[in-house]
Amino acid sequence: MTIDSPGGPETAQPPPVKPKLLHLVRQAIRIRHYSPRTEQAYVHWIRRYIFFHKVRHPAEMGKPELNAFLSHLAVREHVSASTQTQALSALVFLYRNVLDREIGLLEGVVRAKRPARLPVVLTRDEARQLFANMDGVVLLACRLLYGSGLRLLECLHMRVKDIDFERNEITARDGKGQKDRVTMLPASCKQPLLEHLAKVRRQHEQDLRQGLGRAPLPGALSRKYPNADRQWGWQYVFPASSHYTDRLTGVRHRHHLHETVVHSFATELLRTGHDIRTIQELLGHSDVSTTMIYTHVLNRGGRGVQRPGGLPILKLPVLAIAEKPLTLSGLTPHTAGGRFQLRPTGRSS
């Protein structure tokens, strides 16, 4: 088809292709700098929601369809409370940030029951036995977890620049709730960590000679500082033994070590007489009630205070602890009067 114009015939341009829904979801997530795991989880639940309603577009659906899907997860699939909450968070994100619609309160949703469980905590002897069966890099990583209170992914994502040997501090970057925090570098880990980093540096220098040695950078730093990914400070403290090719950039990277363990740091601090607020700060908990779970593990009072004549304060051993499950950023569903209510994540109900 041609259109006559003063300058001669022109070819009509086809109408622009409307982006697919899941592409828009991924775009909205990346604009907000959510983690790749959050993106994967949100896309999964949105796709499940669409197929549950026989491939209807979410814009055509609303509260009744949301209620039906969330209740199905609890009644038919027997998912946990945290899984149901994650599904709801994904759908809230879809309607609020992609479809520009507010959901409000969801009435009549059958809620999955949340069991009241305490963290599994290792005794000192169990921790020693665990470490006795480890060696090398895995042992060093686990000792750091136990002695510093780092969460598992915080330890694995740690860069060389995040360790301050002079101040004996470790900075945990972009942790829970996308917050940074500072924790201690255990004295017994200092020398083994220096020796480990010397080996990692030799490996990095060898990679550079082979045209490699590029670490993936967060956000858009690779565009702002094109050579930063080759600098020593940006390398992972616990790099993987092999390289992979980034599917988006085509660059070959050496990623961090893969996941393995973590839960007794907080309990050990309480056992040795440290106050609950200090532990809350070291663990990066927004609400002290989360930290106080560990007082129940020790069968102590709410403030975690030892009785008079209790054990003296001991030097904190070098061990590692259990990681609390990751929470999604954004809004978290709460209940009030049998209804789902959306509140900012981190705000106590």
C-alpha positions as CSV (number, residue, x, y, z in Angstrom):
1,M,0.0,0.0,0.0
2,T,1.3,3.5,-0.9
3,I,0.2,6.9,0.1
4,D,0.6,9.9,-2.2
5,S,2.3,12.9,-0.7
6,P,3.6,16.2,-2.0
7,G,7.1,14.6,-2.1
8,G,6.0,11.5,-3.9
9,P,4.6,8.1,-2.9
10,E,5.5,6.7,0.5
11,T,5.3,3.3,1.9
12,A,2.8,3.1,4.9
13,Q,4.6,2.1,8.2
14,P,3.1,-0.9,10.0
15,P,1.6,0.0,13.4
16,P,4.1,-0.5,16.3
17,V,4.0,-3.9,18.0
18,K,2.5,-3.8,21.5
19,P,5.0,-5.3,24.0
20,K,3.9,-8.6,25.6
21,L,2.6,-8.5,29.2
22,L,5.5,-10.5,30.7
23,H,8.0,-8.3,28.9
24,L,6.4,-5.3,30.5
25,V,6.5,-7.0,33.9
26,R,10.3,-7.7,33.5
27,Q,10.9,-4.1,32.4
28,A,9.0,-2.7,35.4
29,I,11.0,-5.0,37.8
30,R,14.4,-4.0,36.3
31,I,13.5,-0.3,36.4
32,R,13.0,-0.8,40.2
33,H,16.3,-2.7,40.6
34,Y,14.7,-5.8,42.0
35,S,16.9,-8.9,42.2
36,P,17.0,-11.5,39.4
37,R,15.4,-14.0,41.8
38,T,12.5,-11.7,42.5
39,E,12.0,-11.2,38.8
40,Q,12.0,-15.0,38.2
41,A,9.5,-15.5,41.1
42,Y,7.1,-12.7,40.0
43,V,7.1,-13.9,36.4
44,H,6.4,-17.5,37.5
45,W,3.4,-16.5,39.6
46,I,1.9,-14.1,37.0
47,R,2.2,-16.9,34.4
48,R,0.5,-19.4,36.8
49,Y,-2.3,-16.9,37.5
50,I,-2.9,-16.4,33.7
51,F,-3.0,-20.1,33.0
52,F,-5.2,-20.9,36.0
53,H,-7.8,-18.7,34.4
54,K,-7.4,-20.3,31.0
55,V,-5.1,-17.7,29.5
56,R,-7.3,-14.7,30.2
57,H,-5.5,-11.4,30.2
58,P,-5.2,-10.0,33.8
59,A,-6.6,-6.7,32.6
60,E,-9.9,-8.5,32.1
61,M,-9.8,-9.9,35.7
62,G,-10.0,-8.5,39.2
63,K,-10.7,-9.4,42.8
64,P,-12.8,-12.5,42.2
65,E,-10.2,-14.1,40.0
66,L,-7.4,-13.1,42.5
67,N,-9.4,-14.7,45.4
68,A,-10.0,-17.9,43.4
69,F,-6.3,-18.3,42.5
70,L,-4.9,-17.5,46.0
71,S,-7.5,-19.8,47.7
72,H,-6.7,-22.6,45.2
73,L,-3.0,-22.4,46.2
74,A,-3.9,-22.9,49.9
75,V,-6.8,-25.4,49.6
76,R,-5.8,-27.5,46.6
77,E,-2.0,-27.2,46.4
78,H,-1.4,-26.9,50.1
79,V,1.3,-24.3,49.7
80,S,3.0,-22.6,52.7
81,A,1.9,-19.2,54.0
82,S,5.2,-17.7,52.6
83,T,4.6,-19.1,49.2
84,Q,1.0,-17.8,49.1
85,T,2.3,-14.4,50.2
86,Q,4.9,-14.4,47.5
87,A,2.2,-15.1,44.9
88,L,0.1,-12.3,46.2
89,S,3.0,-9.9,46.1
90,A,3.7,-10.8,42.5
91,L,0.0,-10.1,41.5
92,V,-0.1,-6.9,43.5
93,F,3.0,-5.8,41.5
94,L,1.4,-6.7,38.2
95,Y,-1.8,-4.7,38.8
96,R,-0.2,-1.7,40.5
97,N,3.0,-1.2,38.5
98,V,2.1,-2.7,35.1
99,L,-1.6,-2.4,34.7
100,D,-1.9,0.7,36.8
101,R,-4.8,-0.6,38.9
102,E,-5.2,-0.7,42.7
103,I,-6.4,-4.0,44.2
104,G,-7.2,-2.9,47.7
105,L,-8.5,-5.4,50.3
106,L,-9.1,-9.0,49.2
107,E,-12.0,-10.5,51.2
108,G,-12.7,-14.2,51.5
109,V,-9.2,-15.5,50.6
110,V,-8.5,-18.8,52.2
111,R,-5.1,-18.3,53.9
112,A,-2.4,-20.9,54.2
113,K,-1.5,-21.6,57.8
114,R,1.7,-20.2,59.0
115,P,3.4,-22.7,61.4
116,A,5.1,-21.3,64.5
117,R,8.5,-22.7,64.1
118,L,11.8,-21.8,65.8
119,P,15.1,-21.6,63.9
120,V,17.2,-24.8,63.9
121,V,20.3,-23.8,65.8
122,L,23.6,-25.8,66.2
123,T,25.1,-26.4,69.6
124,R,28.8,-25.6,69.9
125,D,29.8,-29.3,69.7
126,E,27.6,-29.8,66.6
127,A,29.2,-26.7,65.0
128,R,32.7,-28.1,65.7
129,Q,31.7,-31.5,64.3
130,L,30.3,-29.8,61.2
131,F,33.5,-27.8,60.6
132,A,35.7,-30.8,61.3
133,N,34.2,-32.4,58.1
134,M,34.9,-29.3,55.9
135,D,38.1,-27.9,54.4
136,G,39.3,-25.3,52.0
137,V,37.2,-22.5,50.7
138,V,33.9,-24.0,52.0
139,L,35.3,-24.1,55.5
140,L,36.5,-20.5,55.3
141,A,33.1,-19.3,54.0
142,C,31.2,-21.2,56.7
143,R,33.4,-19.8,59.4
144,L,32.7,-16.3,58.1
145,L,29.0,-17.0,58.2
146,Y,29.2,-18.2,61.8
147,G,31.5,-15.5,63.0
148,S,30.1,-12.5,61.3
149,G,26.3,-13.1,61.0
150,L,26.3,-12.7,57.2
151,R,23.5,-14.2,55.3
152,L,24.4,-16.8,52.8
153,L,24.1,-14.7,49.7
154,E,25.7,-11.7,51.4
155,C,28.8,-13.9,51.9
156,L,28.8,-15.3,48.4
157,H,28.2,-11.9,46.8
158,M,31.0,-10.2,48.9
159,R,33.6,-8.3,46.9
160,V,37.3,-7.7,47.9
161,K,36.6,-4.0,48.5
162,D,33.9,-4.9,51.1
163,I,36.5,-6.2,53.6
164,D,38.3,-3.7,55.8
165,F,41.2,-5.5,57.5
166,E,42.4,-2.5,59.4
167,R,39.0,-1.9,61.0
168,N,38.2,-5.6,61.2
169,E,34.9,-4.9,59.4
170,I,32.8,-6.4,56.6
171,T,30.3,-4.4,54.7
172,A,27.3,-6.4,53.5
173,R,26.0,-4.8,50.3
174,D,22.5,-4.8,49.0
175,G,21.2,-7.2,51.6
176,K,17.7,-7.8,52.8
177,G,15.5,-4.9,51.9
178,Q,18.2,-3.6,49.6
179,K,20.1,-2.2,52.6
180,D,23.9,-2.1,53.4
181,R,25.2,-2.9,56.8
182,V,28.5,-3.3,58.6
183,T,29.4,-6.4,60.7
184,M,32.5,-7.7,62.3
185,L,35.4,-9.6,60.7
186,P,36.1,-12.5,63.1
187,A,39.7,-12.4,64.3
188,S,40.2,-16.1,63.7
189,C,39.3,-15.7,60.1
190,K,41.6,-12.7,59.3
191,Q,44.8,-14.6,58.5
192,P,43.1,-17.5,56.6
193,L,41.1,-14.9,54.6
194,L,44.3,-12.9,53.7
195,E,45.9,-16.1,52.5
196,H,42.8,-17.0,50.5
197,L,42.7,-13.6,48.8
198,A,46.4,-13.9,47.8
199,K,45.5,-17.1,45.9
200,V,42.4,-15.4,44.4
201,R,44.5,-12.5,43.3
202,R,47.0,-14.7,41.5
203,Q,44.1,-16.4,39.8
204,H,42.7,-13.0,38.8
205,E,46.0,-11.8,37.3
206,Q,46.2,-15.0,35.3
207,D,42.7,-14.5,34.0
208,L,43.6,-10.9,32.9
209,R,46.6,-12.2,31.0
210,Q,44.1,-14.5,29.1
211,G,41.8,-11.6,28.3
212,L,39.3,-12.5,31.1
213,G,39.2,-11.4,34.7
214,R,35.9,-9.4,34.4
215,A,33.5,-9.6,37.3
216,P,29.8,-8.8,36.8
217,L,28.9,-5.4,38.2
218,P,25.7,-4.3,39.8
219,G,23.2,-2.1,38.0
220,A,24.6,0.1,35.3
221,L,28.1,0.5,36.7
222,S,29.6,-1.4,33.8
223,R,28.4,1.4,31.4
224,K,29.5,4.2,33.8
225,Y,32.9,2.7,34.5
226,P,33.8,0.4,31.6
227,N,37.0,-0.9,33.1
228,A,35.9,-1.3,36.7
229,D,35.0,-5.0,36.2
230,R,38.7,-5.8,35.8
231,Q,39.8,-4.0,39.0
232,W,40.9,-6.1,41.9
233,G,38.5,-4.5,44.4
234,W,35.4,-5.6,42.4
235,Q,36.3,-9.3,42.2
236,Y,34.4,-11.8,44.3
237,V,36.0,-13.0,47.5
238,F,34.8,-16.5,46.7
239,P,34.9,-16.8,42.9
240,A,33.7,-19.9,41.0
241,S,36.2,-22.3,39.6
242,S,35.0,-21.8,36.0
243,H,33.7,-19.1,33.7
244,Y,30.3,-18.5,32.2
245,T,29.1,-16.3,29.4
246,D,26.5,-13.6,30.2
247,R,23.6,-14.2,27.9
248,L,22.8,-10.5,27.7
249,T,26.3,-9.0,27.1
250,G,28.2,-11.9,25.8
251,V,31.0,-11.2,28.3
252,R,32.7,-14.1,30.0
253,H,32.7,-13.8,33.8
254,R,33.9,-15.8,36.8
255,H,30.9,-15.8,39.0
256,H,30.8,-16.3,42.8
257,L,30.8,-19.7,44.6
258,H,27.5,-21.5,44.5
259,E,25.2,-21.8,47.5
260,T,25.7,-24.2,50.4
261,V,24.8,-23.5,54.3
262,V,23.9,-21.1,57.5
263,H,21.8,-20.3,61.6
264,S,23.7,-20.1,65.1
265,F,25.4,-16.7,65.1
266,A,22.6,-14.8,66.8
267,T,22.1,-17.6,69.3
268,E,25.8,-17.7,70.2
269,L,25.8,-13.9,70.7
270,L,22.8,-14.2,73.1
271,R,24.4,-17.1,74.9
272,T,27.5,-15.1,75.5
273,G,25.6,-12.1,76.9
274,H,25.4,-9.6,74.1
275,D,22.3,-7.4,74.1
276,I,19.4,-7.9,71.7
277,R,19.7,-4.4,70.0
278,T,23.3,-5.0,69.0
279,I,22.4,-8.4,67.5
280,Q,19.5,-6.8,65.6
281,E,21.9,-4.2,64.1
282,L,24.5,-6.9,63.1
283,L,21.8,-9.1,61.5
284,G,20.2,-6.2,59.7
285,H,16.7,-6.9,61.1
286,S,14.2,-4.0,60.6
287,D,12.0,-5.3,63.5
288,V,13.5,-6.4,66.8
289,S,10.7,-9.0,67.1
290,T,12.5,-11.0,64.3
291,T,15.7,-11.0,66.4
292,M,13.9,-12.0,69.5
293,I,13.0,-15.4,68.0
294,Y,16.5,-16.5,69.0
295,T,15.7,-15.8,72.7
296,H,13.1,-18.5,72.6
297,V,15.6,-20.9,71.1
298,L,17.6,-20.5,74.3
299,N,14.5,-20.5,76.5
300,R,15.3,-17.1,77.8
301,G,13.2,-14.0,78.5
302,G,12.2,-11.6,75.8
303,R,15.3,-9.5,76.3
304,G,17.7,-12.4,76.1
305,V,19.3,-11.6,79.5
306,Q,21.1,-14.2,81.4
307,R,20.1,-15.0,85.0
308,P,22.5,-13.7,87.7
309,G,25.3,-16.2,88.2
310,G,25.1,-17.4,84.5
311,L,27.9,-18.2,82.3
312,P,30.6,-15.5,81.8
313,I,30.9,-13.7,78.5
314,L,33.0,-15.9,76.3
315,K,35.0,-15.0,73.2
316,L,32.7,-15.5,70.2
317,P,33.7,-18.6,68.3
318,V,34.2,-18.6,64.6
319,L,31.1,-20.3,63.3
320,A,28.1,-19.9,61.2
321,I,24.4,-19.6,61.2
322,A,21.1,-20.1,59.6
323,E,19.9,-17.8,57.0
324,K,16.3,-16.5,57.2
325,P,14.4,-16.9,54.0
326,L,14.6,-13.9,51.6
327,T,11.6,-11.5,51.6
328,L,10.4,-9.8,48.5
329,S,10.6,-6.0,48.4
330,G,7.5,-3.9,47.9
331,L,4.2,-4.5,49.7
332,T,3.7,-7.5,52.0
333,P,0.2,-8.8,52.7
334,H,-1.0,-8.8,56.3
335,T,-4.3,-9.9,57.8
336,A,-6.8,-7.9,59.7
337,G,-10.2,-9.2,60.6
338,G,-9.8,-12.1,58.3
339,R,-8.9,-9.9,55.3
340,F,-5.7,-9.5,53.3
341,Q,-4.3,-6.0,53.8
342,L,-1.2,-4.6,52.0
343,R,1.4,-2.8,54.0
344,P,5.0,-1.7,53.2
345,T,7.5,-4.5,53.7
346,G,9.3,-4.3,57.0
347,R,6.4,-2.6,58.8
348,S,5.2,-4.6,61.8
349,S,1.5,-5.7,61.8
